Amino acid sequence: MAFEGLSEKLGNVFAKLKGHGKVTEADIKASMREVKLALLEADVNFRVVKDFVAKVSERCKGSEVLESLTPGQQVIKIVREELTLLMGNENAKVVFSSKPPTVIMMAGLQGAGKTTTSAKLAALLRKQNGKRPLLVAGDVYRPAAIKQLETLGAQLNIPVFSMGDKVSPVEIAEKGVAHAKEHGNDLVIIDTAGRLHIDEELMKELSDIKEKTQPSEVLLVVDAMTGQDAVNVAESFNSQLDITGVVITKLDGDTRGGAALSVRAVSGKPIKFACVGEKLSDIEPFYPDRMATRILGMGDVLTLIDKAQEAFDEKQAAEMEKRLRQSQFTLEDFLAQMNQLKKMGPMSQLVGMLPGMNNMKDVEIDDSRMSRIEAIILSMTPAERRNPSVINGSRKARIANGCGMKVQDVNQLLRQFEQMQKMVKKMMGNKGMMKKMSRGFKMPF
C-alpha cells in the first residue's frame, strides 16, 4: 500500500519523541532530519521536502511543543496539519457547469490509466451526483483504446460516443458534446490520447480540444508509481494546458507515494480524485486531511464510514434487526453480513483505515479468509445453516470434503459462530447495541 514505508519511518520518529518527557531544540532538529530523509525516500520532491521541514521545524520550536507535557503528540499534530496543507487542505470538488452539459477533459501520458479512470469517474459522478454521463472516445492512436472504453461503458451501462480512429480527435470531442446536448447527457467525459512523453503535437491537439469544447474541468491523470516523473508531468501539463485538477492512479500499489505529496505543491492545482484499486468502483474523492491521517498511521475512519454507508442495505438491516430481536441469528444471516462487508472493498484496504493498524505487523490480513468461511457455509445444507447444532461428525466430514478443507476448519467456524450467538443473546436488552449490530458485525476471526 502507498505510504507504508513512509508511515513506518515517521512512526519511529514520533515514538522516539514520545519517549521524552520534555524535548529540546536539539531533539526537534534530529527528528526533523529523520522526517526529511523519510520524505525523500518516499520520492517526495526535494523542494517540497525542504519547505515542509522548514515550516514544521519553525512551529515545533515554539512553546506549543517545547513547554508541552506531551511534546511527541504536539509534533504529530503539527506534522498532520502541515501535511494536510501540503496536499491542499480541503477536498476540491468538481466544478459543474450551470448550463449543461458539464465537460470534463481527461489528459495525461500513455499508461497513466486515463481510459479506465474516465469510466470510473463517470460511474462515480453518476452515483454521487445523479449525473447522466457520456464517455467520448478521443484516443484514436493507441491500439484498442476505443474498444476498451466501449467495453468499460457497456460494463457500467454508460453510453460511449465514438467516430472510429480515422477522424480528428478535435472533431470527435466537438461532436461528442453536441451529441450529449441532443440526447440529454448532462456530463461529458472526454478520453484524450496520451504519448510516452510530452511533445508539441500532443499539446497542440489537447489545446485545440480544450478550445473547441470549453471544459469546466481539465483533469490530469498521473500514475503514483512513477514518483518524481508524475510531478514533472504535472508541472509541464499545467504550464501548457492550465489544468484544473489531478487524479492520482495506482495509490493502492507498492509505491512510495511521493507524487500525492508533491503534485499540489509543485503545480498549484488540487488533487481531486484518487484511484485505489483495479475495480471500476475503486475511485474516491481526495481528502487531504484523511490522507494525512493515513500517512501518519492514524487510520481513516471517515472514509471507512463512507464505504459502509454505500454498502449498507436499509431493508436488509431492518430485517436483520427483527431477526436479532427474536434471537434468530443464523449462519445464513452471518453470510449476508459478510457479503455486505465485502462490498466495502478488500479487507487489507479497510483494516488500513483503522487507527493504529499500520503498526501491527503481526496481524496478517488475509482477504482469502472470508472466501474460505463462505465456502464452508455454502457447503452446508439450508437446514444446517439455520440450525448448526444438528451438524454432527459425519456432517462435518461431508462439509469439509465439499469445500476442500479440513474438519478442523469447520470446527473452528462453528466454535466462533457459537461465541457470536452468545454475544447476540447477551446484547438483546441493549437497544442501542442492537441497532449497531444489525448494521454489521466485527469479524471475530
ABEGO torsion letter per residue (X at the ends): XBGAAAAAAAAAAAAAAAABABBBAAAAAAAAAAAAAAAAAAGBBAAAAAAAAAAAAAAAABAAAAABABAAAAAAAAAAAAAAAAAGGBBBBBBBBABOBBBBBBBEBBGAGAAAAAAAAAAAAAAAAGBBBBBBBABAABBGAAAAAAAAAAAAGBBBBBAEAABBAAAAAAAAAAAAAAAGBABBBBBBBBBABBBAAAAAAAAAAAAAAGBABBBBBBBAAAEAAAAAAAAAAAAAAGBABBBBBGAABBBAGAAAAAAAAAAGBBBABBBAEABAABBBBBBAAAAAAAAAGAEBAAAAAAAAAAABBAAAAAAAAAAAAAGABBAAAAAAAAAAAAAAEBAAAAAAABBGAAABAABBBBAAAAAAAAAAAAABBAAAAABAAABBAAAAAAAAAAAGBBAAAAAAAAAAAAAAAAAAAAAAABAAAAAAAAAEBBBAX
